[in-house]
């Protein structure tokens, strides 16, 4: 058996003056995906946002503050990393944030 769990929230923040996110989380041994949505100016098309993702691996069994550098987020499109693109995230136009986990059998 497998599954997916995720949550997201709308934002309207300018992160230009920041270089990382700090998340206080309780780890359970799983790897999570943190997503940032920005106004669409890279991928174009019908979708009105660009999706940038990074992995979060908190230590299991305790609360911890995990720092994710904004320059480590990768541009994705329909679940795949967009290869060959050199654009940087538009940190002035972050419109949403999400956290997800995928669990599957070996």
C-alpha positions in Angstrom: 0.0 0.0 0.0 1.0 3.5 -0.6 -0.3 7.0 -0.3 0.2 10.7 -0.4 -0.6 13.4 2.2 -0.2 17.1 1.7 -1.3 20.5 2.9 -0.8 23.9 1.4 -1.6 27.5 2.4 -1.9 30.7 0.3 0.7 33.4 1.0 1.5 36.8 -0.3 5.1 37.3 0.9 8.2 38.9 -0.5 11.1 36.7 0.5 13.7 38.7 -1.4 15.6 39.7 1.7 15.8 36.1 3.0 18.1 33.2 2.0 16.3 30.3 3.7 13.1 29.0 5.4 13.1 27.8 9.0 10.5 25.1 9.7 10.0 23.7 13.2 8.9 20.1 12.7 8.6 16.8 14.5 10.3 14.2 12.4 9.1 10.6 11.9 11.9 9.3 9.7 10.2 10.2 6.4 11.4 12.6 3.7 9.0 15.5 3.0 8.7 17.7 0.0 8.4 21.5 0.7 6.8 23.4 -2.1 6.8 27.2 -2.8 4.5 28.6 -5.5 5.4 31.8 -7.2 3.6 33.9 -9.8 4.0 32.2 -13.2 6.7 33.8 -15.2 9.0 30.8 -16.0 6.9 27.8 -17.2 4.1 29.8 -19.0 1.0 28.1 -20.2 -2.4 27.7 -18.5 -1.1 27.2 -15.0 -0.9 30.5 -13.1 2.0 29.6 -10.8 5.5 28.1 -10.9 6.2 25.3 -8.4 9.6 25.1 -6.7 10.4 22.1 -4.5 13.0 21.0 -2.0 13.4 17.9 0.3 13.2 18.1 4.0 14.6 15.2 6.1 14.1 16.0 9.8 15.6 13.8 12.5 13.2 11.1 13.7 11.5 11.2 17.1 12.1 14.8 18.1 11.2 18.4 17.4 13.8 20.3 15.4 14.2 23.5 13.4 15.2 22.6 9.8 16.6 25.3 7.5 16.0 25.1 3.7 18.1 27.4 1.6 15.9 29.1 -1.0 18.5 28.6 -3.7 18.1 24.8 -3.2 14.5 24.7 -4.4 14.1 23.2 -7.9 11.6 24.3 -10.5 9.2 21.5 -11.2 6.4 20.9 -13.7 3.8 18.2 -13.3 6.0 16.3 -10.8 9.2 16.5 -12.7 12.3 18.7 -12.3 12.5 21.2 -15.2 16.0 20.5 -16.7 18.1 23.0 -18.5 16.5 26.1 -17.1 18.7 28.6 -15.3 16.0 31.0 -13.9 16.0 31.7 -10.3 12.9 31.7 -8.1 11.1 35.0 -8.0 11.4 35.4 -4.2 9.4 38.7 -4.4 6.2 36.8 -5.6 5.7 33.8 -3.3 2.0 33.1 -3.3 1.8 29.7 -1.6 3.6 27.1 0.4 3.0 23.4 0.8 4.3 20.3 2.6 3.8 16.8 1.4 4.9 13.2 1.9 4.6 10.1 -0.3 4.6 6.7 1.3 4.8 3.5 -0.7 5.8 -0.1 -0.5 9.4 -1.0 -1.2 
